[in-house]
Amino acid sequence: MNPTKLFYLFTLLLLSTSQLIRLPLQTRPQPSKSSLKTHNIRFSSKQEASIPIKNYLDINYCGQVHIGSQKTKFDLILDTGSSHIWIPDASIQEAQNTFNCSKSETCKMDKSKIIPLFYGLGYAVGYQMVDQLDLGGLIISDFSMISAFALHAIQLRNYDGLIGLSLGRYKQDFPTVLERLKENKLISVGSFSMYLGNGPEASGSQTGELIFGGFDPKYTQSEFQYVNVRKETETMYWSTDLAALGYGVSVNLSSLRNVPVIFDSGTSLLILPEDFILGVTFQAGKAGVSCEYVKSEELYKCDCSAKEKLDDLVFYFGEVVLKIPASSYIYTEDEVCYLSMQVLDGQIKVDNPVVLGDVFLKNFYTMYTADNYTVGFAKASPLTKSVFPMWTVYVGGGVILLVVAAGIIGYLLKKSQKNKLHNKSSYAEWSSRNDLGFTDVEHLEHSQY
């Protein structure tokens, strides 16, 4: 390749990646078999009341951030259904990672502001604090967070806390991460994208990436399709209307029509109307798959042949139609299979919507844009068998860039020396100079309302 063209490509590569802030996503190892209800990974935060959403371990995605002057590392659940960041205080003895504000030179704790956080199976209480937040090398110097000093029925086995990525804020003193990044002009576009990685065999490894300010086309197998979401004057969630639910090509199993739905990465399951779930189990029976309700788990247990015999679930958002296969909505634990669906209690409304959690989202590369109130969906690329830690990608990429630069310089030096050769009478003199050349050388959080 012409070295000039190579130089321009090299420059373009640097410019195209300069606006993106990337956080590697990691799928946590699955705990040993027990009641799925004990693995609640969905959170709601509300001072006065709560609408609890129970979540059972299907897929749990965390992103790594650093907090405080000492850059304490935390693996936080990524939750598009809430806006707060909370981490365990040093007084939480059962937590693997805790935060001690007194050891951070940049931390300010306000113990006059006690924030209660209510969850589906318990609650947390914490102080409001302000400290620096490091998102993949991009630092917000004074971000408001919650330091939880008391937990009830919340077991921090596979995560250290939560980072909220919702559309809107709950309170003026708790702006969202996206709002602060845009406000501080750290990103030029108020958006982020998430590739979760649909590969249970890669549990415990890096499977995806969270990118603030843009997206990476390598994670897509199709063009993005966009749905409009409600503005935060109506709801702070990434919420839209679900026109209809279908199963397979033409079967509509629910009376549901144009009801509110939220896209919530902090929820593992699909929270759906009961008539639809019963319809799926009926279709399973017609396909020769036995499903029975397990009261202790509040889930339907099915023959594992369901992954091959059941049809796609179809979600209609106006002109946008999205499908997920049975392999995504059948959860397997210790060779026992379940429908990854929970019955939505009560009447469907804006504050009690249908919830599409990771069972749905892992099939798509999703892009959330607050600037124009949209969520985009592209078919996700399959997870590669070799899952490398993010540092290897960066190091490898740096080595490649150095090699390219060295190659260009070497090529130009050699070309210059060859030109000089024509003006030299001695080949030996040019040969000695040529020795100097270069050698060839990667939950529905219902806030305070």
C-alpha positions as CSV (number, residue, x, y, z in Angstrom):
1,M,0.0,0.0,0.0
2,N,1.2,3.5,-0.7
3,P,2.7,4.9,2.5
4,T,0.9,8.2,2.2
5,K,-2.5,6.4,2.1
6,L,-1.4,4.2,5.0
7,F,-0.6,7.3,7.0
8,Y,-4.1,8.8,6.3
9,L,-5.7,5.5,7.3
10,F,-3.7,5.5,10.5
11,T,-4.8,9.1,11.3
12,L,-8.4,8.3,10.5
13,L,-8.3,5.4,12.9
14,L,-7.1,7.6,15.7
15,L,-9.8,10.2,15.0
16,S,-12.6,7.7,14.7
17,T,-11.9,6.3,18.2
18,S,-11.2,9.5,20.1
19,Q,-14.8,10.2,21.1
20,L,-15.7,6.8,22.4
21,I,-15.5,5.7,26.0
22,R,-15.4,1.9,26.4
23,L,-16.1,-0.3,29.4
24,P,-15.6,-4.0,29.1
25,L,-18.6,-6.1,30.2
26,Q,-18.2,-9.3,32.1
27,T,-20.6,-12.2,32.7
28,R,-20.3,-13.4,36.2
29,P,-20.0,-17.1,37.0
30,Q,-23.3,-18.7,37.9
31,P,-23.8,-19.6,41.5
32,S,-24.6,-23.2,42.6
33,K,-28.1,-24.5,42.3
34,S,-30.6,-23.0,44.8
35,S,-33.8,-21.0,44.6
36,L,-33.5,-18.6,41.8
37,K,-35.3,-16.1,43.9
38,T,-32.2,-15.7,46.1
39,H,-30.3,-14.3,43.1
40,N,-32.1,-11.0,42.7
41,I,-30.1,-8.8,40.4
42,R,-32.8,-6.2,39.8
43,F,-33.0,-3.0,41.9
44,S,-35.5,-0.3,42.5
45,S,-34.8,2.8,44.5
46,K,-37.7,4.7,46.1
47,Q,-38.0,6.7,49.4
48,E,-41.8,6.3,49.8
49,A,-43.0,3.1,48.1
50,S,-41.8,0.6,45.5
51,I,-43.1,-1.6,42.8
52,P,-40.9,-4.7,43.3
53,I,-39.6,-6.5,40.3
54,K,-38.3,-10.0,41.1
55,N,-35.5,-11.2,39.0
56,Y,-34.0,-14.6,38.7
57,L,-30.5,-15.4,37.6
58,D,-30.5,-15.8,33.8
59,I,-27.8,-13.4,32.7
60,N,-26.0,-11.0,34.9
61,Y,-23.8,-8.3,33.3
62,C,-21.4,-6.0,35.1
63,G,-19.1,-3.2,34.0
64,Q,-15.9,-2.3,35.7
65,V,-15.4,1.3,37.0
66,H,-13.0,3.0,39.4
67,I,-14.1,5.4,42.2
68,G,-12.2,7.8,44.4
69,S,-8.6,9.2,44.4
70,Q,-7.3,5.7,45.0
71,K,-9.3,4.4,42.0
72,T,-11.0,1.6,43.9
73,K,-12.3,-1.0,41.4
74,F,-16.0,-2.0,41.4
75,D,-17.9,-4.4,39.2
76,L,-21.3,-2.9,38.9
77,I,-24.5,-4.2,37.4
78,L,-25.4,-2.2,34.3
79,D,-29.0,-1.0,34.7
80,T,-30.9,1.0,32.1
81,G,-33.9,1.0,34.5
82,S,-32.4,3.2,37.2
83,S,-30.2,6.4,37.5
84,H,-28.2,6.0,40.7
85,I,-24.8,4.6,41.3
86,W,-24.5,2.8,44.7
87,I,-21.6,0.9,46.2
88,P,-21.2,-0.8,49.6
89,D,-19.7,1.2,52.4
90,A,-16.7,-0.2,54.4
91,S,-19.2,-1.2,57.2
92,I,-20.7,-3.9,55.0
93,Q,-18.6,-6.8,56.1
94,E,-20.1,-9.4,53.7
95,A,-19.1,-7.4,50.6
96,Q,-16.0,-8.4,48.8
97,N,-15.2,-4.8,47.7
98,T,-16.2,-1.8,49.8
99,F,-15.5,2.0,49.7
100,N,-14.1,4.0,52.5
101,C,-14.7,7.7,51.9
102,S,-12.1,8.8,54.5
103,K,-9.3,7.1,52.4
104,S,-10.2,9.0,49.2
105,E,-8.8,12.5,49.0
106,T,-11.6,13.6,46.7
107,C,-14.6,12.2,48.6
108,K,-17.2,14.3,50.4
109,M,-19.8,12.5,52.4
110,D,-23.1,14.1,53.5
111,K,-24.4,12.1,56.4
112,S,-27.4,14.4,56.7
113,K,-28.7,12.9,53.5
114,I,-29.7,9.3,54.1
115,I,-31.2,7.6,51.1
116,P,-33.3,4.4,51.5
117,L,-33.3,2.1,48.5
118,F,-36.1,-0.6,48.3
119,Y,-35.6,-3.8,46.3
120,G,-37.8,-6.7,45.3
121,L,-36.4,-8.9,48.1
122,G,-34.9,-6.4,50.5
123,Y,-33.6,-2.9,50.9
124,A,-30.5,-0.8,51.3
125,V,-29.8,2.4,53.1
126,G,-26.9,4.7,52.3
127,Y,-25.4,8.2,52.6
128,Q,-25.1,10.6,49.7
129,M,-21.5,11.2,48.7
130,V,-19.6,13.0,46.0
131,D,-16.4,11.6,44.5
132,Q,-14.6,11.1,41.2
133,L,-15.9,8.4,38.9
134,D,-13.5,6.9,36.4
135,L,-15.3,5.4,33.3
136,G,-12.7,3.6,31.3
137,G,-10.2,6.4,31.7
138,L,-12.7,9.2,31.4
139,I,-13.1,11.0,34.8
140,I,-16.1,12.9,36.2
141,S,-14.5,14.7,39.2
142,D,-17.6,15.2,41.3
143,F,-20.3,12.6,40.7
144,S,-23.1,12.1,43.2
145,M,-23.4,8.5,44.4
146,I,-24.8,6.5,47.3
147,S,-22.6,4.7,49.9
148,A,-24.8,1.9,51.3
149,F,-24.1,1.3,55.0
150,A,-27.0,-1.2,55.5
151,L,-28.3,-4.1,53.4
152,H,-31.2,-6.4,54.1
153,A,-31.7,-9.6,52.1
154,I,-29.2,-8.4,49.4
155,Q,-26.3,-10.8,48.8
156,L,-23.3,-9.3,47.0
157,R,-22.1,-12.5,45.6
158,N,-21.4,-11.7,42.0
159,Y,-21.4,-7.9,41.9
160,D,-20.3,-4.9,44.0
161,G,-23.2,-2.5,43.4
162,L,-25.0,-0.9,40.5
163,I,-24.6,1.8,37.9
164,G,-27.8,3.4,36.7
165,L,-28.1,4.2,32.9
166,S,-31.7,5.4,32.7
167,L,-33.0,8.1,30.5
168,G,-33.8,10.6,33.2
169,R,-32.8,11.5,36.7
170,Y,-34.9,11.1,39.9
171,K,-33.7,14.1,41.7
172,Q,-31.8,17.3,40.8
173,D,-28.8,16.3,43.0
174,F,-28.6,12.9,41.3
175,P,-27.9,13.6,37.6
176,T,-27.3,10.6,35.4
177,V,-24.0,9.4,34.1
178,L,-25.0,10.3,30.6
179,E,-26.1,13.8,31.6
180,R,-22.8,14.5,33.3
181,L,-20.7,13.2,30.5
182,K,-22.6,15.4,28.0
183,E,-22.7,18.4,30.4
184,N,-18.9,18.2,31.0
185,K,-18.4,17.9,27.2
186,L,-16.6,14.6,27.7
187,I,-18.7,13.1,24.9
188,S,-20.3,15.0,22.0
189,V,-23.3,12.8,21.6
190,G,-25.7,11.9,24.5
191,S,-25.8,8.2,23.8
192,F,-24.3,4.9,24.8
193,S,-24.4,1.4,23.3
194,M,-24.2,-2.0,24.9
195,Y,-23.2,-5.4,23.5
196,L,-23.9,-8.0,26.1
197,G,-22.6,-11.1,24.4
198,N,-24.9,-14.1,24.1
199,G,-22.8,-17.0,25.2
200,P,-23.3,-18.8,28.5
201,E,-20.3,-21.0,27.8
202,A,-18.2,-17.8,28.3
203,S,-19.4,-17.2,31.8
204,G,-16.8,-15.5,33.9
205,S,-15.1,-14.0,30.9
206,Q,-15.4,-10.7,29.1
207,T,-18.3,-11.0,26.7
208,G,-19.2,-7.5,25.7
209,E,-18.7,-3.8,25.9
210,L,-20.4,-0.6,27.0
211,I,-19.5,2.4,24.9
212,F,-20.4,6.0,25.8
213,G,-20.7,8.5,22.9
214,G,-21.1,6.1,20.0
215,F,-21.1,2.4,18.9
216,D,-18.8,-0.1,17.3
217,P,-20.2,-1.7,14.1
218,K,-18.3,-4.9,14.7
219,Y,-21.0,-5.9,17.1
220,T,-23.8,-5.7,14.5
221,Q,-25.1,-8.1,11.8
222,S,-27.8,-5.7,10.6
223,E,-28.7,-2.0,10.4
224,F,-30.1,-0.3,13.5
225,Q,-33.9,-0.1,13.8
226,Y,-35.1,2.7,16.1
227,V,-38.1,3.0,18.4
228,N,-39.2,6.3,20.0
229,V,-39.2,6.5,23.8
230,R,-41.2,8.7,26.1
231,K,-39.5,11.9,27.2
232,E,-38.5,12.2,30.8
233,T,-41.4,14.5,31.5
234,E,-43.6,11.4,31.3
235,T,-41.1,8.7,32.6
236,M,-37.4,8.4,33.3
237,Y,-37.2,5.0,31.8
238,W,-36.3,3.9,28.3
239,S,-39.9,3.3,27.7
240,T,-42.1,2.9,24.6
241,D,-45.3,1.2,23.5
242,L,-45.5,-2.5,22.7
243,A,-48.1,-2.9,20.0
244,A,-48.5,-6.7,20.2
245,L,-46.8,-9.9,21.3
246,G,-46.5,-12.9,19.0
247,Y,-45.3,-16.5,18.9
248,G,-43.9,-17.9,15.7
249,V,-45.1,-16.7,12.3
250,S,-48.8,-15.8,13.0
251,V,-49.9,-16.9,16.4
252,N,-50.8,-14.0,18.8
253,L,-51.1,-15.4,22.2
254,S,-52.0,-12.3,24.2
255,S,-54.8,-9.8,24.3
256,L,-52.1,-7.2,24.9
257,R,-52.3,-4.1,22.6
258,N,-50.3,-0.9,22.7
259,V,-49.1,-1.2,26.3
260,P,-46.1,0.5,28.0
261,V,-42.9,-1.5,28.0
262,I,-39.4,-0.7,29.2
263,F,-36.0,-1.9,28.1
264,D,-34.2,-2.8,31.3
265,S,-30.7,-4.3,31.4
266,G,-31.0,-4.5,35.2
267,T,-33.7,-7.2,34.9
268,S,-32.8,-10.7,33.8
269,L,-36.3,-12.0,32.8
270,L,-39.1,-11.1,30.6
271,I,-42.0,-9.7,32.8
272,L,-45.0,-10.5,30.6
273,P,-48.8,-10.8,30.9
274,E,-50.0,-14.1,32.3
275,D,-52.2,-15.0,29.3
276,F,-49.1,-14.8,27.0
277,I,-47.0,-17.1,29.2
278,L,-49.9,-19.6,29.4
279,G,-50.2,-19.4,25.7
280,V,-46.5,-20.2,25.3
281,T,-46.8,-23.3,27.6
282,F,-49.9,-24.4,25.5
283,Q,-47.9,-24.1,22.3
284,A,-45.1,-26.1,24.0
285,G,-47.5,-28.9,24.8
286,K,-48.6,-29.0,21.1
287,A,-44.9,-29.3,20.2
288,G,-44.5,-32.3,22.6
289,V,-42.7,-30.2,25.3
290,S,-43.9,-30.6,28.8
291,C,-44.0,-27.5,31.0
292,E,-45.1,-27.3,34.7
293,Y,-45.3,-24.4,37.1
294,V,-42.9,-24.6,40.1
295,K,-44.4,-22.5,42.8
296,S,-41.2,-22.3,44.9
297,E,-39.4,-20.8,42.0
298,E,-42.3,-18.9,40.5
299,L,-41.2,-20.2,37.1
300,Y,-42.3,-22.8,34.5
301,K,-40.0,-25.8,34.3
302,C,-39.9,-27.4,30.8
303,D,-38.3,-30.3,29.0
304,C,-34.9,-29.1,27.7
305,S,-36.0,-30.1,24.2
306,A,-37.9,-26.8,24.3
307,K,-34.8,-25.0,23.0
308,E,-35.1,-26.9,19.7
309,K,-38.9,-27.3,19.6
310,L,-40.3,-23.9,20.6
311,D,-40.7,-21.0,18.2
312,D,-39.5,-17.4,18.3
313,L,-41.1,-14.8,20.4
314,V,-42.1,-11.8,18.3
315,F,-42.3,-8.2,19.6
316,Y,-44.1,-5.6,17.6
317,F,-43.2,-1.9,18.1
318,G,-45.1,-0.3,15.2
319,E,-43.1,-0.9,12.1
320,V,-40.2,-2.3,14.1
321,V,-40.5,-6.1,14.6
322,L,-38.0,-7.9,16.7
323,K,-37.6,-11.7,17.4
324,I,-35.8,-13.8,19.9
325,P,-35.2,-17.6,19.6
326,A,-36.2,-20.2,22.2
327,S,-32.5,-20.7,23.0
328,S,-32.6,-17.2,24.5
329,Y,-35.8,-17.5,26.6
330,I,-35.1,-21.0,27.9
331,Y,-32.8,-20.9,31.0
332,T,-30.7,-23.9,31.9
333,E,-29.3,-24.6,35.3
334,D,-27.9,-28.0,36.3
335,E,-29.6,-29.6,33.3
336,V,-33.0,-28.3,34.4
337,C,-34.7,-25.9,32.0
338,Y,-37.1,-23.0,32.7
339,L,-39.0,-20.4,30.8
340,S,-37.3,-17.1,31.5
341,M,-40.6,-15.4,32.0
342,Q,-42.3,-14.0,35.1
343,V,-46.0,-13.0,35.3
344,L,-46.6,-9.3,35.5
345,D,-48.7,-8.5,38.6
346,G,-51.5,-6.0,38.4
347,Q,-52.8,-3.9,35.6
348,I,-50.3,-2.8,32.8
349,K,-49.6,0.9,33.0
350,V,-46.7,3.4,32.7
351,D,-45.6,2.7,36.3
352,N,-46.2,-1.0,36.0
353,P,-45.1,-1.9,32.5
354,V,-44.1,-5.0,30.6
355,V,-40.3,-5.4,31.2
356,L,-37.9,-6.7,28.6
357,G,-34.7,-7.6,30.4
358,D,-31.5,-9.3,29.4
359,V,-33.3,-12.4,28.0
360,F,-34.4,-10.0,25.3
361,L,-31.6,-7.5,25.1
362,K,-28.7,-10.0,24.7
363,N,-30.0,-10.7,21.2
364,F,-29.3,-7.2,20.0
365,Y,-26.7,-4.5,20.0
366,T,-28.6,-1.7,21.6
367,M,-28.0,2.0,21.3
368,Y,-29.7,4.4,23.8
369,T,-29.8,8.1,22.7
370,A,-31.1,10.8,25.1
371,D,-30.6,13.5,22.5
372,N,-33.5,12.4,20.3
373,Y,-35.2,9.9,22.7
374,T,-34.7,6.7,20.8
375,V,-33.4,3.2,21.4
376,G,-31.8,1.4,18.4
377,F,-31.6,-2.3,17.9
378,A,-29.3,-4.2,15.5
379,K,-28.9,-7.9,15.4
380,A,-26.0,-8.8,17.6
381,S,-22.9,-10.5,16.2
382,P,-22.3,-13.9,17.6
383,L,-19.9,-14.1,20.5
384,T,-16.5,-15.4,19.3
385,K,-15.1,-18.5,21.0
386,S,-12.0,-16.7,22.1
387,V,-12.9,-14.0,24.5
388,F,-9.9,-11.9,25.3
389,P,-9.6,-9.4,28.2
390,M,-10.0,-5.8,27.1
391,W,-6.4,-5.0,28.0
392,T,-5.1,-7.5,25.5
393,V,-7.2,-5.7,22.8
394,Y,-5.7,-2.3,23.7
395,V,-2.1,-3.6,24.0
396,G,-2.5,-5.5,20.7
397,G,-3.9,-2.5,19.0
398,G,-1.1,-0.3,20.3
399,V,1.5,-2.8,19.0
400,I,-0.2,-2.8,15.6
401,L,-0.1,1.0,15.4
402,L,3.6,1.0,16.4
403,V,4.3,-1.6,13.8
404,V,2.5,0.4,11.1
405,A,4.3,3.6,12.1
406,A,7.7,1.8,12.2
407,G,7.0,0.3,8.8
408,I,6.2,3.7,7.3
409,I,9.3,5.3,8.7
410,G,11.4,2.3,7.6
411,Y,9.9,2.4,4.1
412,L,10.6,6.1,3.8
413,L,14.2,5.8,5.0
414,K,14.9,2.9,2.7
415,K,13.4,4.9,-0.2
416,S,15.5,7.9,0.7
417,Q,18.6,5.7,0.9
418,K,17.9,4.1,-2.4
419,N,17.7,7.5,-4.0
420,K,21.1,8.4,-2.6
421,L,22.5,5.2,-4.0
422,H,22.2,6.5,-7.5
423,N,24.5,9.4,-6.5
424,K,27.1,7.2,-4.9
425,S,30.0,5.5,-6.6
426,S,30.5,3.0,-3.8
427,Y,27.9,0.3,-3.1
428,A,29.7,-0.6,0.1
429,E,29.1,2.9,1.5
430,W,25.3,2.6,0.9
431,S,25.2,-0.9,2.3
432,S,26.7,0.3,5.6
433,R,24.1,3.1,5.9
434,N,21.3,0.6,5.2
435,D,22.2,-1.3,8.4
436,L,20.4,1.6,10.3
437,G,17.0,0.7,8.8
438,F,14.2,-0.7,10.9
439,T,13.6,-4.4,11.3
440,D,10.1,-5.7,10.5
441,V,8.3,-6.0,13.5
442,E,-5.9,-4.9,21.4
443,H,-34.4,-2.3,38.0
444,L,-37.1,-1.4,37.0
445,E,-35.8,1.1,39.5
446,H,-38.8,3.0,40.6
447,S,-37.1,6.0,42.2
448,Q,-38.3,8.4,44.8
449,Y,-41.7,9.3,43.5
